[in-house]
Each structure stands twice: as C-alpha cells, then as structure tokens.
Amino acid sequence: MIEGDLGRAGLGIYDHMNGVGAHEVIIESPKHEDTLAHMNIKQIEDIFWAFRDRIIDLQRDKRFRFSLIFKNEGDAAGAST
C-alpha cells in the first residue's frame, strides 16, 4: 500500500498537491551480467509479464495517473552527477 494523501488545494490559479507515488525494482535475472540480448524468449516474456502485473496492481490506486518503466544499465546506472 502506498501511503500518503494528495492533499489537493487551490493556490491562486494553480493546483497544489503532495507528491505521492511508487518506485519499484524488478530484478530481471539472478545473474547480474545477463542482458536481454542474451536471454531466451521465455525469460524476456516473464520480465514483461512482471511489468504488466505491477502496472495493473498500481492502477488500482486511483491517485496514480500514469506509470513509467525505465531500465538502468551499466556503471552509471542510478548515479547522480
């Protein structure tokens, strides 16, 4: 369950609300060095089913307007500059 309230309020001509969301990590393989290019079709299919299942579950929370899937890869993944 994602906690928090949107706390919507009018602020002049603007709408003001709290940031509420989810950040999830899907582990694609137990082998850190695996890439999609080296996986078989079944492994890739399982990854996409996991994406689908998570999005469907998150859509049940009416506070969320959209979902975004992105993939960090390489040494710089998740790093801030």
Backbone bond lengths (Angstrom), bond angles and torsions (degrees), N, CA, C in turn:
res aa  C-N    CA-C-N  psi(-1)  N-CA   C-N-CA  omega(-1)  CA-C   N-CA-C  phi
1 M - - - 1.456 - - 1.528 109.26 -
2 I 1.299 115.66 131.64 1.447 121.79 176.96 1.515 107.54 -86.28
3 E 1.317 116.42 125.25 1.454 120.61 -177.75 1.516 110.74 -93.98
4 G 1.306 115.07 156.60 1.451 120.66 176.62 1.510 111.64 117.46
5 D 1.306 114.17 153.40 1.453 121.55 -179.34 1.520 107.82 -114.68
6 L 1.322 116.54 145.10 1.455 119.64 179.03 1.520 112.16 -63.12
7 G 1.320 117.70 -30.78 1.454 120.87 178.29 1.525 112.60 55.72
8 R 1.317 116.92 45.15 1.471 121.01 -178.16 1.514 111.28 -64.13
9 A 1.314 114.14 137.43 1.461 120.32 176.70 1.521 108.77 -154.84
10 G 1.314 115.75 146.60 1.449 120.41 175.23 1.518 109.72 -80.81
11 L 1.313 115.80 137.41 1.462 121.31 178.18 1.533 106.04 -133.63
12 G 1.328 115.57 89.02 1.466 119.54 -173.38 1.516 109.37 64.43
13 I 1.334 116.84 -127.61 1.466 120.16 179.23 1.530 111.82 -87.48
14 Y 1.325 117.30 2.22 1.465 121.86 -175.99 1.526 111.19 -106.63
15 D 1.308 115.15 153.59 1.459 121.30 169.97 1.516 107.11 -96.75
16 H 1.302 116.12 134.98 1.462 122.14 179.30 1.525 107.71 -116.46
17 M 1.338 116.67 133.29 1.464 119.55 176.77 1.517 110.19 -153.23
18 N 1.314 114.83 158.72 1.457 121.26 178.16 1.532 110.37 -72.59
19 G 1.295 115.31 154.00 1.463 120.12 173.83 1.520 109.56 -83.03
20 V 1.305 116.51 119.03 1.461 122.02 178.72 1.519 107.12 -130.48
21 G 1.319 116.56 132.41 1.454 118.29 179.93 1.510 112.05 -172.56
22 A 1.303 114.74 -172.78 1.458 121.58 -179.35 1.520 108.80 -132.01
23 H 1.299 114.72 145.87 1.457 121.37 175.07 1.525 105.34 -133.21
24 E 1.310 116.35 114.55 1.456 120.68 -176.48 1.519 110.04 -122.56
25 V 1.307 115.63 154.89 1.462 122.31 178.50 1.522 108.13 -118.85
26 I 1.315 116.25 129.22 1.465 121.78 174.82 1.522 107.38 -110.12
27 I 1.308 116.35 121.40 1.452 121.76 178.17 1.526 106.99 -85.99
28 E 1.317 116.16 118.00 1.460 120.54 -174.51 1.520 113.22 -78.21
29 S 1.317 116.69 -28.44 1.456 120.33 -175.95 1.522 109.61 -159.45
30 P 1.324 117.27 149.22 1.460 118.89 174.90 1.535 112.25 -72.33
31 K 1.323 116.30 -12.90 1.466 121.42 178.62 1.530 108.80 -95.55
32 H 1.321 116.72 111.70 1.460 121.57 -175.28 1.532 112.56 -57.74
33 E 1.305 117.41 -32.55 1.468 120.56 -175.21 1.532 113.39 -83.50
34 D 1.331 118.11 -6.01 1.468 120.49 179.83 1.526 111.36 -64.37
35 T 1.313 116.01 142.71 1.464 122.50 172.33 1.520 107.32 -127.81
36 L 1.318 116.72 162.11 1.463 120.28 178.50 1.523 111.05 -57.30
37 A 1.314 117.18 -34.17 1.464 121.20 -178.59 1.528 111.93 -64.13
38 H 1.321 117.40 -23.46 1.458 120.98 -177.56 1.533 113.37 -106.37
39 M 1.324 116.86 5.16 1.464 120.19 179.43 1.519 109.90 -95.16
40 N 1.333 114.64 155.12 1.460 117.56 175.29 1.533 109.14 -81.60
41 I 1.317 115.30 169.04 1.468 121.21 -175.55 1.528 111.43 -58.62
42 K 1.318 118.40 -40.21 1.467 121.87 -179.50 1.521 111.38 -62.57
43 Q 1.324 117.63 -41.47 1.466 120.56 178.59 1.528 110.76 -63.01
44 I 1.320 116.48 -43.88 1.470 120.79 179.76 1.526 110.10 -65.97
45 E 1.305 116.44 -41.35 1.465 120.50 177.51 1.529 110.56 -59.59
46 D 1.317 117.45 -43.00 1.467 121.12 179.19 1.527 111.83 -61.39
47 I 1.315 116.67 -37.12 1.467 121.01 178.06 1.533 109.91 -63.42
48 F 1.333 116.00 -46.43 1.466 119.36 -179.07 1.532 111.66 -67.69
49 W 1.332 117.77 -33.29 1.466 120.09 174.49 1.526 110.16 -64.97
50 A 1.313 116.78 -38.33 1.475 120.16 177.62 1.529 110.13 -63.12
51 F 1.338 117.54 -43.66 1.470 120.81 176.41 1.521 109.92 -57.51
52 R 1.324 115.73 -48.54 1.462 121.21 -178.28 1.529 111.05 -59.45
53 D 1.318 115.86 -48.31 1.464 119.76 -178.24 1.524 112.13 -60.89
54 R 1.326 117.04 -41.29 1.464 120.05 179.82 1.530 111.08 -67.33
55 I 1.325 117.32 -41.48 1.467 120.26 179.55 1.523 110.42 -63.58
56 I 1.327 117.14 -44.70 1.465 120.50 178.75 1.524 110.47 -59.30
57 D 1.316 116.99 -43.24 1.464 119.97 179.25 1.524 111.17 -64.33
58 L 1.313 117.35 -44.04 1.460 120.51 -179.01 1.529 111.94 -67.69
59 Q 1.324 117.98 -29.99 1.466 121.20 179.10 1.524 112.18 -65.44
60 R 1.304 117.31 -18.63 1.467 120.35 177.67 1.525 111.61 -67.39
61 D 1.310 116.44 -21.62 1.467 121.61 176.99 1.525 107.55 -86.66
62 K 1.315 116.91 108.01 1.470 122.02 -173.24 1.526 113.61 -68.57
63 R 1.330 118.14 -8.23 1.464 119.83 176.64 1.519 111.70 -73.41
64 F 1.322 116.97 -21.41 1.473 120.41 -175.97 1.524 110.25 -87.63
65 R 1.315 114.97 135.35 1.462 120.46 -179.19 1.524 112.39 -102.69
66 F 1.329 117.70 -26.34 1.454 119.92 -179.82 1.523 110.32 -155.32
67 S 1.320 114.84 163.90 1.459 122.09 175.17 1.520 108.11 -124.76
68 L 1.307 115.26 148.86 1.457 121.44 179.57 1.521 108.28 -136.55
69 I 1.319 115.45 127.95 1.458 120.67 175.91 1.517 107.14 -107.22
70 F 1.319 116.39 130.24 1.464 119.73 173.49 1.510 108.88 -139.25
71 K 1.304 115.33 160.10 1.467 120.93 -175.85 1.522 109.21 -123.80
72 N 1.311 115.20 120.43 1.473 121.31 170.85 1.519 107.67 -86.69
73 E 1.302 116.19 135.86 1.466 119.21 -179.51 1.514 109.65 -149.74
74 G 1.284 116.64 142.26 1.465 121.47 175.43 1.514 112.23 94.79
75 D 1.336 114.60 -179.39 1.461 121.46 -176.31 1.517 113.48 -61.45
76 A 1.308 117.31 -33.65 1.470 120.92 -175.05 1.531 112.75 -87.42
77 A 1.329 118.06 0.17 1.463 121.26 -176.46 1.527 110.44 -58.07
78 G 1.316 116.18 125.60 1.446 121.99 177.27 1.524 114.61 78.12
79 A 1.328 116.97 -0.56 1.462 120.35 -178.97 1.514 111.11 -81.85
80 S 1.297 116.14 147.30 1.462 121.97 174.37 1.530 108.26 -105.21
81 T 1.309 115.16 144.19 1.472 118.62 178.65 1.490 110.60 -107.86
